[in-house]
């Protein structure tokens, strides 16, 4: 018989069931993307966000208390949040868990109040909330829950079913709120993801489903591995990572003392704490010292210690083509024991100030300290080389199809030895995650500061980097870069994966599309023709520079031929052609 209340064990099962249902439906949700491009990733982003929390929640005992459960749900989701819908989902979970964590049993009124807190938190996280999205669906579910609770509905079976039914009704109305959804013939993908989470949770409560086990590893893509190619020197030999389950929140002095201690025994310090957990990363020669100190504050979880000297030595001998005989001779003679350390897959800084790799998930040592540094996001080895050539300290491999998480951005920023780290998201779907990383770091009162330059495209990111002046202040550089990216117009050429109508333009599956900053700029059967259509739309009499970045599936001679075609009409413009190597997009073009 169903109860009028649920406890932490029930919430745990419902959360995992919601995550499981979202995972099962993620590809279907991806296909709801308005633009029929082969990178619709709302379902993937939301799934990876919730799986970051599910991984921790699944390992909790069935008799878990509400405080511990809430902590694991919101902290996991916040760290793993990626993409706009993923960040919003993490904020919904954050608000909801804040509402329930002080109760051992939840009734309809507490749940309704927590729904309201979830919506309030999520709306605050978005600078310009737009109706017809996941926010609208969440608000509808919250309003229905409040209405039922006010009417005295205490049967949670009826309560949950009515809330989900109404959320589905609101979802069905999203095309009427956003014309772009109506033209494409789809409902909002983020809203659909939220409804699937709610349905999964309610189905397990009602007994319509029974299995809540999730294969988190299978649901989460494996990060790509990279290869170290540069000469390295190793000062601290062990990479140590763990999470402290805090006995009580660290006060400011404790946090400063802990960080100072870590700095006294090693480098590459990453320390991020909230009320319940503290994540620690340190390179040292004695992992036990860090562990012993951490035990003063609570129990340890997710412990990982790597011998980086051993890993580097093995890599040198087994992958000679990635190194040099000089490196091996240095390693044999022990000279590498004296300087900073790198481990498998590191993005190693070269002597000319660039770095060799773009992997964001492996550890990287801190370089020479400076006032300001950079993290940029992009997909494509050519684009990564462009950013490194502009002095970017660390490149996160990502963008369309694989948006980095909030934690990825935090970790990347921590690897840059600078007081202020400018983050260039270079994709409108990554800006929210970057902003969340900035806020999380501010909340920890860290010495390091993240400043997000809201670049929506790779060309905007390149322009921002070009306009950076080391001798200027952080504030002046921020203002200068933001002003500069406003003058950049961008377009991308890709192909359609289904028939649709967008901006009154009919698109057939297999057509090549030119997508600009504000919508469709051209459709056709020839890639270069569509790229030329984009240039005609974004270039004008004031344009001085046209840039073409050709992708992994475009030949250099085709790009050069397109350049000549453009030059014949825009003879007063400088026209640059560079290899980008980006997947999915045959060309990324810009005019400024």
C-alpha positions as CSV (number, residue, x, y, z in Angstrom):
1,X,0.0,0.0,0.0
2,X,1.3,3.5,-0.9
3,X,2.1,5.9,1.9
4,X,1.4,9.5,2.4
5,X,5.1,10.2,2.9
6,X,8.4,9.1,1.5
7,X,11.8,8.7,3.2
8,X,15.3,9.1,1.9
9,X,15.4,5.4,0.7
10,X,12.3,6.1,-1.4
11,X,13.8,9.3,-2.8
12,X,17.0,7.5,-3.7
13,X,15.1,4.8,-5.7
14,X,13.0,7.5,-7.4
15,X,16.1,9.6,-8.3
16,X,17.9,6.6,-9.8
17,X,14.8,5.5,-11.7
18,X,14.4,9.0,-13.1
19,X,18.1,9.0,-14.2
20,X,17.7,5.5,-15.7
21,X,14.6,6.6,-17.7
22,X,16.4,9.7,-19.0
23,X,19.4,7.6,-20.1
24,X,17.1,5.2,-21.9
25,X,15.4,8.0,-23.8
26,X,18.5,10.3,-24.4
27,X,18.8,9.5,-28.2
28,X,15.1,10.2,-28.7
29,X,15.5,13.5,-26.9
30,X,18.6,14.3,-28.9
31,X,16.5,14.0,-32.1
32,X,14.2,16.8,-30.8
33,X,16.9,19.3,-31.5
34,X,15.3,22.2,-33.4
35,X,18.1,22.4,-36.0
36,X,18.3,19.1,-37.9
37,X,22.1,18.9,-37.4
38,X,24.0,15.8,-36.5
39,X,24.9,17.1,-33.1
40,X,21.7,17.4,-31.2
41,X,22.9,16.7,-27.7
42,X,20.4,17.8,-25.2
43,X,19.6,14.2,-24.1
44,X,23.3,13.4,-23.9
45,X,24.1,16.5,-21.8
46,X,21.2,16.0,-19.4
47,X,22.1,12.3,-19.0
48,X,25.7,12.9,-18.3
49,X,24.7,15.6,-15.8
50,X,22.4,13.3,-13.8
51,X,24.8,10.3,-14.2
52,X,27.4,12.3,-12.4
53,X,25.1,12.3,-9.4
54,X,23.7,8.8,-9.9
55,X,27.2,7.3,-9.7
56,X,27.5,8.5,-6.1
57,X,23.9,8.0,-5.2
58,X,23.9,4.4,-6.3
59,X,26.6,3.5,-3.9
60,X,24.8,4.9,-0.9
61,X,23.2,2.4,1.6
62,X,19.4,1.9,1.4
63,X,19.1,3.4,4.9
64,X,20.8,6.6,3.9
65,X,19.7,9.8,5.6
66,X,18.2,12.7,3.7
67,X,21.1,15.1,4.3
68,X,23.7,12.7,2.8
69,X,21.4,11.8,-0.1
70,X,20.7,15.5,-0.9
71,X,24.4,16.3,-0.8
72,X,25.3,13.5,-3.2
73,X,22.5,14.4,-5.6
74,X,23.2,18.2,-5.9
75,X,27.0,18.1,-5.6
76,X,27.3,15.4,-8.3
77,X,24.9,17.1,-10.6
78,X,26.6,20.5,-10.2
79,X,30.0,19.1,-10.9
80,X,28.9,17.1,-13.9
81,X,26.6,19.7,-15.4
82,X,27.1,20.3,-19.1
83,X,25.2,22.1,-21.8
84,X,22.4,24.6,-21.1
85,X,19.8,22.0,-20.3
86,X,22.2,20.0,-18.1
87,X,23.1,23.1,-16.1
88,X,19.5,24.0,-15.6
89,X,18.7,20.4,-14.6
90,X,21.6,20.6,-12.0
91,X,20.1,23.8,-10.6
92,X,16.6,22.2,-10.4
93,X,18.2,19.4,-8.4
94,X,20.1,21.8,-6.3
95,X,17.0,23.8,-5.3
96,X,14.9,20.6,-4.8
97,X,17.5,19.0,-2.5
98,X,17.8,22.2,-0.5
99,X,14.1,21.9,0.1
100,X,14.1,18.3,1.3
101,X,17.4,17.9,3.2
102,X,16.1,19.0,6.6
103,X,13.3,16.4,6.7
104,X,13.3,12.7,7.4
105,X,9.9,12.2,5.8
106,X,8.4,14.1,2.9
107,X,4.7,14.8,2.4
108,X,2.9,16.5,-0.5
109,X,3.4,20.0,1.0
110,X,7.1,19.6,1.6
111,X,7.6,18.2,-1.9
112,X,5.5,21.0,-3.4
113,X,7.6,23.6,-1.5
114,X,10.8,21.9,-2.7
115,X,9.6,22.0,-6.3
116,X,9.0,25.7,-5.9
117,X,12.6,26.1,-4.5
118,X,13.9,24.1,-7.5
119,X,12.2,26.4,-10.0
120,X,13.3,29.5,-8.2
121,X,17.0,28.3,-8.2
122,X,16.9,27.4,-11.8
123,X,15.4,30.7,-13.0
124,X,18.0,32.6,-11.1
125,X,20.8,30.7,-12.9
126,X,19.7,31.9,-16.3
127,X,20.4,35.5,-17.2
128,X,17.5,35.7,-19.7
129,X,14.9,33.0,-18.9
130,X,12.9,32.0,-22.0
131,X,9.5,30.4,-21.8
132,X,8.7,27.3,-23.8
133,X,11.8,25.6,-22.4
134,X,12.7,23.2,-19.6
135,X,12.1,26.1,-17.2
136,X,8.5,26.4,-18.3
137,X,7.9,22.7,-17.8
138,X,9.5,22.8,-14.4
139,X,7.4,25.8,-13.4
140,X,4.2,24.0,-14.6
141,X,5.1,20.9,-12.5
142,X,5.7,23.1,-9.5
143,X,2.5,25.1,-9.8
144,X,0.5,21.8,-10.1
145,X,2.2,20.4,-7.0
146,X,1.4,23.5,-5.0
147,X,-2.2,23.5,-6.2
148,X,-2.7,19.8,-5.2
149,X,-1.0,20.4,-1.8
150,X,-3.2,23.4,-1.1
151,X,-6.3,21.4,-2.0
152,X,-5.2,18.8,0.7
153,X,-4.2,16.0,-1.6
154,X,-2.1,13.8,0.6
155,X,-2.2,10.6,-1.5
156,X,1.3,10.7,-3.0
157,X,0.2,8.2,-5.7
158,X,-2.4,10.6,-7.0
159,X,-0.2,13.6,-6.3
160,X,2.8,12.3,-8.4
161,X,0.6,11.1,-11.3
162,X,-1.2,14.4,-11.5
163,X,2.1,16.4,-11.4
164,X,3.6,14.4,-14.2
165,X,0.4,14.5,-16.3
166,X,0.4,18.3,-16.0
167,X,4.1,18.6,-16.8
168,X,3.4,16.6,-20.0
169,X,0.6,18.9,-20.9
170,X,2.8,22.0,-20.4
171,X,5.5,20.3,-22.6
172,X,2.9,19.7,-25.3
173,X,2.3,23.5,-25.3
174,X,5.9,24.6,-25.7
175,X,5.6,24.8,-29.6
176,X,2.9,27.5,-29.0
177,X,5.3,29.5,-26.9
178,X,8.4,29.2,-29.2
179,X,7.6,29.6,-32.9
180,X,10.9,27.9,-33.8
181,X,9.6,24.7,-32.1
182,X,6.3,24.9,-33.9
183,X,8.0,25.3,-37.3
184,X,10.3,22.3,-36.6
185,X,7.3,20.3,-35.4
186,X,8.9,19.3,-32.0
187,X,8.5,20.0,-28.3
188,X,11.3,21.4,-26.3
189,X,14.0,18.8,-25.9
190,X,15.1,20.0,-22.4
191,X,11.5,19.9,-21.2
192,X,11.1,16.4,-22.6
193,X,14.2,15.3,-20.7
194,X,12.8,16.7,-17.4
195,X,9.5,14.9,-18.0
196,X,11.3,11.6,-18.5
197,X,13.1,12.1,-15.2
198,X,9.8,12.7,-13.5
199,X,8.1,9.8,-15.2
200,X,10.9,7.4,-14.3
201,X,10.7,8.5,-10.7
202,X,6.9,8.2,-10.4
203,X,6.9,4.8,-12.2
204,X,9.2,3.2,-9.6
205,X,7.1,4.7,-6.8
206,X,3.9,3.4,-8.2
207,X,5.4,-0.1,-8.8
208,X,5.1,0.2,-12.6
209,X,8.9,-0.4,-12.7
210,X,11.2,-2.3,-10.4
211,X,14.8,-2.2,-11.6
212,X,16.7,0.9,-10.5
213,X,20.3,-0.3,-11.2
214,X,22.2,1.9,-13.6
215,X,25.3,1.0,-15.4
216,X,26.9,4.4,-15.0
217,X,30.1,3.5,-16.9
218,X,28.1,2.4,-19.9
219,X,26.0,5.5,-19.8
220,X,29.0,7.8,-19.6
221,X,31.4,8.2,-22.6
222,X,35.0,7.3,-21.9
223,X,37.3,10.4,-22.1
224,X,39.8,10.3,-25.0
225,X,43.4,9.5,-24.1
226,X,46.2,11.6,-25.3
227,X,50.0,11.1,-25.7
228,X,52.7,13.1,-24.1
229,X,55.2,14.4,-26.7
230,X,57.4,16.9,-25.0
231,X,60.4,16.9,-22.8
232,X,59.3,16.8,-19.2
233,X,60.9,17.3,-15.8
234,X,59.4,15.8,-12.7
235,X,59.5,17.4,-9.2
236,X,56.6,15.7,-7.4
237,X,56.0,12.1,-8.3
238,X,52.5,11.2,-7.1
239,X,49.2,12.6,-8.3
240,X,46.8,12.2,-5.4
241,X,43.0,12.8,-5.6
242,X,40.3,12.2,-3.1
243,X,37.0,13.5,-1.7
244,X,36.6,14.4,2.0
245,X,33.1,13.7,3.3
246,X,33.2,16.5,5.8
247,X,32.2,16.0,9.4
248,X,31.1,19.7,9.4
249,X,31.6,22.5,7.0
250,X,35.1,24.0,6.8
251,X,35.3,27.5,8.1
252,X,37.4,30.1,6.3
253,X,40.5,29.6,8.5
254,X,40.3,25.8,8.2
255,X,40.0,26.0,4.4
256,X,42.9,28.4,4.2
257,X,45.1,26.2,6.5
258,X,44.3,23.1,4.6
259,X,45.2,24.7,1.3
260,X,48.4,26.2,2.8
261,X,49.4,22.7,4.0
262,X,48.8,21.2,0.6
263,X,50.9,24.0,-1.0
264,X,53.7,23.2,1.5
265,X,54.0,19.6,0.4
266,X,53.4,19.8,-3.3
267,X,51.9,21.7,-6.3
268,X,49.1,21.5,-8.8
269,X,46.6,22.1,-6.0
270,X,42.9,21.8,-6.6
271,X,40.7,22.2,-3.6
272,X,37.0,22.8,-4.0
273,X,34.7,22.6,-1.0
274,X,31.0,23.0,-0.1
275,X,29.1,22.4,3.1
276,X,29.4,18.6,2.9
277,X,32.4,17.6,0.7
278,X,35.8,18.8,-0.2
279,X,37.5,17.7,-3.4
280,X,41.3,17.6,-3.3
281,X,44.0,17.1,-5.9
282,X,47.7,17.5,-5.2
283,X,51.0,16.5,-6.8
284,X,53.5,15.6,-4.0
285,X,56.2,13.1,-3.0
286,X,54.3,11.8,0.0
287,X,50.6,11.1,-0.6
288,X,50.2,10.0,3.0
289,X,50.8,13.5,4.3
290,X,47.8,14.9,2.4
291,X,45.6,11.9,3.4
292,X,46.5,12.2,7.1
293,X,45.7,15.9,7.1
294,X,42.4,15.3,5.3
295,X,41.3,12.7,7.9
296,X,41.2,15.5,10.4
297,X,38.1,16.9,8.6
298,X,36.2,13.7,7.7
299,X,36.1,10.4,5.9
300,X,37.7,9.9,2.6
301,X,36.1,8.7,-0.7
302,X,37.1,8.3,-4.4
303,X,40.8,8.0,-3.5
304,X,43.2,7.7,-6.5
305,X,47.0,7.8,-6.4
306,X,49.2,7.6,-9.5
307,X,52.9,7.3,-9.8
308,X,53.6,9.8,-12.5
309,X,57.3,9.1,-12.9
310,X,56.6,5.4,-13.5
311,X,53.8,6.2,-16.0
312,X,56.1,8.6,-17.8
313,X,59.0,6.2,-17.9
314,X,56.7,3.4,-19.3
315,X,55.3,5.7,-21.9
316,X,58.8,6.8,-23.0
317,X,59.9,3.2,-23.6
318,X,56.7,1.9,-25.1
319,X,55.9,4.8,-27.3
320,X,59.3,5.9,-28.7
321,X,57.6,7.6,-31.6
322,X,55.9,10.1,-29.3
323,X,59.1,11.1,-27.5
324,X,62.8,11.4,-28.4
325,X,66.0,9.6,-27.5
326,X,67.1,12.7,-25.6
327,X,64.0,12.2,-23.4
328,X,64.9,8.6,-22.7
329,X,68.5,9.5,-21.9
330,X,67.2,12.2,-19.5
331,X,64.8,9.8,-17.8
332,X,67.6,7.1,-17.4
333,X,70.0,9.6,-15.9
334,X,67.5,10.8,-13.4
335,X,67.4,14.4,-14.5
336,X,63.6,14.2,-14.8
337,X,63.3,13.7,-11.0
338,X,64.0,17.4,-10.4
339,X,61.1,19.3,-12.1
340,X,57.2,19.4,-12.5
341,X,55.4,16.3,-13.2
342,X,53.0,15.0,-15.9
343,X,51.0,11.9,-16.1
344,X,49.3,9.9,-18.9
345,X,47.4,12.1,-21.3
346,X,48.8,15.4,-19.9
347,X,48.5,18.6,-22.0
348,X,52.2,19.4,-21.7
349,X,53.5,22.9,-22.2
350,X,56.3,23.1,-24.8
351,X,59.3,25.4,-24.6
352,X,57.8,27.9,-26.9
353,X,54.8,28.4,-24.6
354,X,52.4,26.3,-26.5
355,X,51.1,22.9,-25.4
356,X,51.0,19.6,-27.1
357,X,47.6,18.2,-26.4
358,X,44.0,19.2,-25.9
359,X,42.8,16.5,-23.4
360,X,40.8,18.1,-20.6
361,X,40.4,15.1,-18.4
362,X,44.0,14.3,-17.5
363,X,46.1,16.1,-14.9
364,X,48.5,18.9,-15.9
365,X,51.2,20.6,-13.9
366,X,51.2,24.3,-13.2
367,X,53.6,26.4,-15.3
368,X,55.3,29.6,-14.4
369,X,53.0,31.8,-12.4
370,X,51.4,34.8,-14.1
371,X,48.6,37.3,-13.4
372,X,46.2,36.1,-16.2
373,X,45.8,32.9,-18.2
374,X,43.4,31.3,-20.6
375,X,41.3,28.2,-21.0
376,X,39.5,27.7,-24.4
377,X,37.1,25.0,-25.7
378,X,37.2,23.7,-29.2
379,X,36.9,20.6,-31.3
380,X,39.5,19.9,-34.0
381,X,43.3,19.6,-33.9
382,X,43.8,22.6,-36.2
383,X,41.6,24.9,-34.1
384,X,43.4,23.7,-31.0
385,X,46.7,24.7,-32.7
386,X,45.4,28.1,-33.5
387,X,44.4,28.8,-29.9
388,X,47.7,27.5,-28.6
389,X,49.5,29.7,-31.1
390,X,47.6,32.7,-29.6
391,X,49.0,31.8,-26.1
392,X,46.0,29.9,-24.7
393,X,47.3,27.9,-21.7
394,X,44.9,25.0,-21.9
395,X,42.5,23.8,-24.5
396,X,39.5,21.6,-23.5
397,X,38.6,19.3,-26.3
398,X,34.9,19.7,-26.8
399,X,32.1,21.8,-28.3
400,X,29.2,20.5,-30.3
401,X,28.4,16.9,-29.5
402,X,30.6,16.9,-26.4
403,X,30.1,19.9,-24.1
404,X,32.5,19.9,-21.2
405,X,31.1,19.8,-17.7
406,X,31.3,22.4,-15.0
407,X,33.9,20.2,-13.3
408,X,35.9,19.9,-16.6
409,X,36.1,23.7,-16.7
410,X,37.0,24.0,-13.0
411,X,39.8,21.4,-13.4
412,X,41.2,23.0,-16.5
413,X,41.3,26.4,-14.9
414,X,43.0,25.0,-11.8
415,X,45.8,23.7,-14.1
416,X,46.6,27.2,-15.3
417,X,49.0,28.9,-12.9
418,X,47.4,32.3,-13.0
419,X,45.5,34.4,-10.5
420,X,42.8,35.0,-13.1
421,X,41.8,32.6,-15.8
422,X,39.7,33.8,-18.7
423,X,37.5,31.0,-20.1
424,X,36.4,31.1,-23.7
425,X,33.5,28.7,-24.1
426,X,33.3,29.2,-27.9
427,X,29.8,27.7,-27.9
428,X,26.5,29.1,-26.7
429,X,25.7,25.7,-25.1
430,X,28.8,25.9,-22.9
431,X,28.5,29.4,-21.5
432,X,26.1,28.4,-18.6
433,X,28.5,25.6,-17.5
434,X,31.4,28.1,-17.6
435,X,29.4,30.6,-15.6
436,X,28.5,27.9,-13.0
437,X,32.2,27.1,-12.7
438,X,32.9,30.8,-12.1
439,X,30.3,31.0,-9.4
440,X,31.4,27.8,-7.7
441,X,34.9,29.1,-7.4
442,X,33.8,32.4,-6.1
443,X,31.7,30.6,-3.4
444,X,34.9,28.8,-2.2
445,X,36.6,32.2,-1.7
446,X,39.5,30.8,-3.8
447,X,42.6,32.8,-4.6
448,X,42.0,32.0,-8.2
449,X,39.3,33.8,-10.2
450,X,37.5,32.7,-13.4
451,X,36.3,35.3,-15.8
452,X,34.0,34.0,-18.6
453,X,34.2,35.8,-21.9
454,X,30.8,34.7,-23.4
455,X,32.1,33.6,-26.8
456,X,29.5,31.7,-28.7
457,X,31.6,30.6,-31.6
458,X,35.3,29.6,-32.3
459,X,35.9,32.8,-34.4
460,X,34.7,34.9,-31.5
461,X,37.1,33.0,-29.2
462,X,40.0,33.6,-31.6
463,X,39.2,37.3,-31.8
464,X,39.0,37.5,-28.0
465,X,42.4,35.9,-27.6
466,X,43.9,38.3,-30.2
467,X,42.6,41.3,-28.3
468,X,44.1,40.3,-25.0
469,X,46.9,42.6,-23.8
470,X,49.0,41.3,-20.9
471,X,49.9,44.8,-19.6
472,X,46.2,45.7,-19.2
473,X,44.2,45.0,-16.1
474,X,41.7,42.0,-15.8
475,X,38.8,44.4,-16.0
476,X,40.1,46.3,-19.0
477,X,40.9,43.1,-20.8
478,X,37.5,41.7,-20.1
479,X,35.8,44.8,-21.4
480,X,38.1,44.9,-24.5
481,X,37.5,41.2,-25.4
482,X,33.7,41.5,-24.9
483,X,33.6,44.5,-27.2
484,X,35.8,42.8,-29.8
485,X,33.6,39.6,-30.1
486,X,30.6,41.8,-30.7
487,X,32.0,42.7,-34.1
488,X,32.5,39.1,-35.3
489,X,29.8,37.5,-37.5
490,X,30.0,33.7,-37.8
491,X,28.5,30.9,-40.0
492,X,28.9,27.1,-40.1
493,X,28.2,24.6,-42.9
494,X,26.9,21.2,-41.9
495,X,24.2,18.8,-43.2
496,X,20.6,18.1,-42.3
497,X,19.7,14.8,-40.6
498,X,15.9,15.1,-41.2
499,X,13.3,17.1,-43.1
500,X,12.1,20.2,-41.4
501,X,11.1,23.9,-41.8
502,X,13.1,26.6,-39.9
503,X,12.7,30.4,-40.3
504,X,10.3,29.6,-43.2
505,X,13.1,27.7,-45.0
506,X,12.3,24.2,-46.1
507,X,15.1,21.8,-45.4
508,X,15.4,18.2,-46.7
509,X,17.4,15.4,-45.1
510,X,20.9,15.4,-46.7
511,X,20.8,19.1,-47.6
512,X,23.8,21.2,-46.7
513,X,22.9,24.1,-44.3
514,X,24.6,27.4,-43.5
515,X,23.8,28.2,-39.9
516,X,24.6,31.8,-38.6
517,X,24.4,33.6,-35.4
518,X,20.7,34.2,-35.7
519,X,19.5,31.2,-37.8
520,X,19.6,29.6,-41.3
521,X,21.7,31.6,-43.8
522,X,21.5,29.2,-46.7
523,X,20.6,25.7,-47.9
524,X,21.8,23.8,-50.9
525,X,23.3,20.7,-52.5
526,X,26.9,21.9,-52.7
527,X,29.1,22.6,-49.7
528,X,31.1,25.4,-51.2
529,X,27.9,27.1,-52.6
530,X,26.4,27.1,-49.1
531,X,29.6,28.5,-47.6
532,X,29.6,31.2,-50.2
533,X,25.9,32.0,-49.3
534,X,27.0,32.5,-45.7
535,X,29.7,35.0,-46.7
536,X,27.2,36.9,-48.8
537,X,25.0,37.2,-45.7
538,X,27.6,38.2,-43.1
539,X,30.0,40.3,-45.1
540,X,29.3,43.9,-45.9
541,X,31.2,47.1,-46.9
542,X,32.7,47.4,-43.4
543,X,34.2,43.9,-43.5
544,X,38.0,43.9,-43.4
545,X,38.7,40.2,-42.7
546,X,37.0,36.9,-43.9
547,X,38.3,33.7,-42.3
548,X,37.7,30.1,-43.4
549,X,38.4,27.2,-41.1
550,X,37.9,24.0,-43.0
551,X,36.9,20.8,-41.2
552,X,38.1,17.2,-41.1
553,X,36.0,16.2,-44.0
554,X,37.0,19.0,-46.3
555,X,40.1,18.9,-48.6
556,X,42.6,21.8,-48.6
557,X,42.3,22.3,-52.3
558,X,38.5,22.7,-52.0
559,X,39.0,25.4,-49.3
560,X,41.6,27.2,-51.4
561,X,39.2,27.2,-54.4
562,X,36.5,28.7,-52.2
563,X,38.9,31.3,-51.1
564,X,39.6,32.4,-54.7
565,X,35.9,32.5,-55.4
566,X,35.4,34.8,-52.4
567,X,38.4,36.9,-53.3
568,X,37.0,37.6,-56.7
569,X,34.0,39.5,-55.1
570,X,35.5,40.8,-51.9
571,X,38.8,42.1,-53.2
572,X,39.2,44.7,-50.5
573,X,39.1,42.1,-47.7
574,X,41.9,40.0,-46.3
575,X,40.9,36.3,-46.7
576,X,42.5,33.7,-44.5
577,X,42.2,29.9,-44.9
578,X,43.2,27.7,-42.1
579,X,42.8,24.0,-41.3
580,X,40.4,23.6,-38.3
581,X,40.0,19.8,-38.4
582,X,36.6,20.2,-36.7
583,X,34.1,17.3,-37.1
584,X,30.6,17.7,-38.5
585,X,31.1,21.2,-39.8
586,X,32.7,21.4,-43.2
587,X,33.5,25.1,-42.8
588,X,33.4,27.6,-40.0
589,X,33.5,31.1,-41.5
590,X,33.6,34.5,-40.0
591,X,33.6,38.2,-41.1
592,X,34.8,41.1,-39.1
